[in-house]
């Protein structure tokens, strides 16, 4: 019988002179053409936690008009506000900051190149060129 079995003891005994080999793998990068406003996510969290706009304004020391602007995606989420949100919603400040950054970057990108379509880019060491595929081609 010619079957392969994995011997755990044999795997755990690796000579000290062995080296880890990095095998190049293709990398796919996806650039979506739609990013949710962090205000939409905040609205969902507020509903789940039962936090009203007035309560959020009171707890963060901001006028309700500023809260509305953040929820509408008009005003940017600052580091201080993200840290306050972390305390009030149990959602990490980093989430709010990254969501806002991603949203603002997409807004800027669509203003510069509105006809741009999202693409996947594959980079491999085996191919001499980069391959770009639009979502419609998949």
C-alpha positions as CSV (number, residue, x, y, z in Angstrom):
1,X,0.0,0.0,0.0
2,X,1.5,3.3,-1.0
3,X,-0.2,6.0,1.2
4,X,1.4,9.0,2.8
5,X,1.0,9.6,6.5
6,X,2.0,12.6,8.4
7,X,4.2,11.8,11.4
8,X,3.8,14.6,13.9
9,X,7.1,13.8,15.6
10,X,9.0,13.9,12.3
11,X,7.5,17.3,11.5
12,X,8.3,18.8,14.9
13,X,12.0,17.8,14.7
14,X,13.4,20.3,12.2
15,X,17.2,20.8,12.0
16,X,18.5,24.1,13.2
17,X,20.2,24.7,9.8
18,X,16.9,24.6,7.9
19,X,15.6,27.8,6.2
20,X,12.1,29.0,5.6
21,X,11.5,29.5,1.9
22,X,9.2,32.2,0.7
23,X,7.3,31.1,-2.3
24,X,6.0,34.0,-4.3
25,X,2.2,34.0,-4.6
26,X,0.0,36.2,-6.8
27,X,-1.4,39.2,-5.0
28,X,-4.9,40.5,-5.8
29,X,-5.9,44.0,-4.9
30,X,-9.5,45.0,-5.1
31,X,-10.4,48.7,-5.3
32,X,-14.2,48.9,-4.7
33,X,-16.1,51.8,-6.4
34,X,-18.5,52.1,-3.5
35,X,-17.6,52.8,0.1
36,X,-20.2,53.2,2.8
37,X,-20.2,56.5,4.6
38,X,-19.0,56.1,8.2
39,X,-22.2,58.0,9.0
40,X,-24.2,55.1,7.7
41,X,-22.3,52.7,10.0
42,X,-22.7,55.0,12.9
43,X,-26.4,55.3,12.3
44,X,-26.7,51.5,12.4
45,X,-24.6,51.3,15.6
46,X,-26.7,54.1,17.2
47,X,-29.9,52.2,16.4
48,X,-28.5,49.0,17.8
49,X,-27.3,50.7,21.0
50,X,-30.4,52.9,21.4
51,X,-28.4,56.1,21.2
52,X,-30.2,59.2,19.9
53,X,-28.6,62.0,17.9
54,X,-29.3,64.3,20.9
55,X,-27.6,61.9,23.3
56,X,-24.6,61.5,21.0
57,X,-24.3,65.3,20.7
58,X,-24.6,65.7,24.5
59,X,-22.0,63.0,25.3
60,X,-19.5,64.2,22.7
61,X,-20.0,67.9,23.4
62,X,-20.9,68.7,19.8
63,X,-23.9,70.4,18.4
64,X,-26.6,68.2,16.8
65,X,-25.9,70.0,13.5
66,X,-22.4,68.6,13.5
67,X,-23.7,65.1,14.4
68,X,-26.1,65.3,11.5
69,X,-23.2,66.4,9.2
70,X,-21.2,63.4,10.3
71,X,-24.1,61.0,9.8
72,X,-24.7,62.5,6.3
73,X,-21.1,62.0,5.4
74,X,-20.4,65.7,5.0
75,X,-18.3,66.2,8.1
76,X,-15.1,64.2,8.7
77,X,-14.7,62.0,11.8
78,X,-11.8,63.4,13.8
79,X,-9.5,61.4,16.0
80,X,-11.0,62.9,19.2
81,X,-14.5,62.1,18.0
82,X,-13.5,58.5,17.0
83,X,-12.1,58.0,20.5
84,X,-15.4,59.3,22.0
85,X,-17.3,56.9,19.7
86,X,-15.2,54.0,20.9
87,X,-16.2,54.7,24.5
88,X,-19.9,55.2,23.6
89,X,-20.3,52.4,21.1
90,X,-17.6,49.8,21.9
91,X,-16.5,50.0,18.3
92,X,-12.7,50.7,18.1
93,X,-11.7,54.2,17.1
94,X,-9.5,52.8,14.4
95,X,-12.6,51.4,12.6
96,X,-14.2,54.9,12.5
97,X,-10.9,56.6,11.3
98,X,-10.3,54.0,8.6
99,X,-13.9,54.0,7.4
100,X,-13.8,57.8,7.1
101,X,-10.4,57.7,5.3
102,X,-11.6,55.1,2.9
103,X,-14.8,57.1,2.2
104,X,-13.0,60.4,1.6
105,X,-10.4,58.7,-0.6
106,X,-13.2,57.2,-2.8
107,X,-14.9,60.6,-3.0
108,X,-11.7,62.2,-4.2
109,X,-11.1,59.4,-6.7
110,X,-14.6,59.6,-8.2
111,X,-14.2,63.4,-8.6
112,X,-10.9,62.9,-10.4
113,X,-11.9,59.9,-12.5
114,X,-15.6,59.4,-12.5
115,X,-15.6,56.8,-15.3
116,X,-13.0,54.6,-13.5
117,X,-14.1,51.0,-13.0
118,X,-13.0,48.8,-10.1
119,X,-10.3,46.4,-11.1
120,X,-8.4,43.4,-9.7
121,X,-4.7,43.5,-10.3
122,X,-2.6,40.3,-10.2
123,X,1.1,40.4,-9.7
124,X,3.1,37.3,-10.1
125,X,6.8,36.4,-10.4
126,X,5.9,34.0,-13.1
127,X,4.3,36.5,-15.5
128,X,6.3,39.2,-17.2
129,X,3.4,41.7,-16.9
130,X,0.6,42.8,-14.7
131,X,-2.9,41.6,-15.6
132,X,-5.9,44.0,-15.0
133,X,-9.4,42.6,-15.1
134,X,-12.5,44.7,-14.7
135,X,-15.5,43.3,-12.8
136,X,-17.5,43.0,-16.0
137,X,-14.9,40.6,-17.4
138,X,-15.2,38.2,-14.5
